[in-house]
Amino acid sequence: MSTASSPCSKPPANGFVALARKVYNPIGFKKGYNFTLFVITAGGMMGFTLARMMYFNFNGVFCNPAHDSRALPGECYYFQKGTARIGIIMHLAGVIPAGFLACLQFVPVIRRKAILFHRLNGYLIVLLSIVGIIGVFLIARRTFGGGVSMQTVSGTASLMFLGALALAIYNIKKLQIEQHRAWMLRAWVYAGFIITMRIIGYLAAMITAESNYYQVKQCAMVDFIFRHDQNKVLGFYPGCDGYYSGENPGLSVLVHASITAHQPAEISAGFTAVFDSGSWLALVIHAILVEIYVCLPPPPPPPPPSPPSFFLPSSLFFFFSFFVFL
């Protein structure tokens, strides 16, 4: 009699697999590749959010020009007051904890054993996500250069994320568990594009560092980047003279985009010149990969156990047949 065995009951192929099963089986994973994908995706999101929690100290870290982990040079020019300041604080206060807590939702043992926590945590994540996305819409005009392309990709990703969350909630209300999981997975893979965006953006900025790319920046922002050092600003950008004289307070200048430069305005331009295209590419990559994963056919079920059979050797068969026909 043959018996069907689950992936967990099969003997491990080697010592590494045996050790890995001791890690991922207790938290509910049955297959190694699922745990590997979880570590890459959820681990990346968790690490990213933990690294960004220092930004809750808004003035001491995020907008502190002397801090090594500050925002891009000049990014905080628009975040000093008004709607943009409210928006960036809402964004940071919403998406950072939401991204961290969302990783817990995809741990199988929590979904199965801590159902109440899973449900309450899910509602909290949705609330924080909505707060964070409202912040995105408030800062889209200013963040990462604030160009039309950057505003468009920010809005597109935000709507995709909110739409997937809404469909996930709709499906769980209809008790369609698998569809709920699929849409929630889509939502957070969409949200994770912000990590890939930074990787692509940095690589693109390195590639274009020696090219003749330029960004238009307001002299007021350049003055903010150089901490209001008029002599230094005019030394690099004499075209800002009209700004300091008061003749044209909205004057702008061309800034060479190069992250290998030795002055902060060019470093800032080096990143903002490529972040919009890097964002589009990252969003497309994430959207395609999550659809491939969600649409993959499930593994075939194990074959049913075969019924017991009576095996008669051929020699005995012919022996008994001889006496039957005799």
Order of alpha helices (4+ residues) and beta strands (2+ residues): alpha-alpha-alpha-alpha-alpha-alpha-alpha-alpha-beta-alpha-alpha-alpha-beta-alpha-alpha-alpha
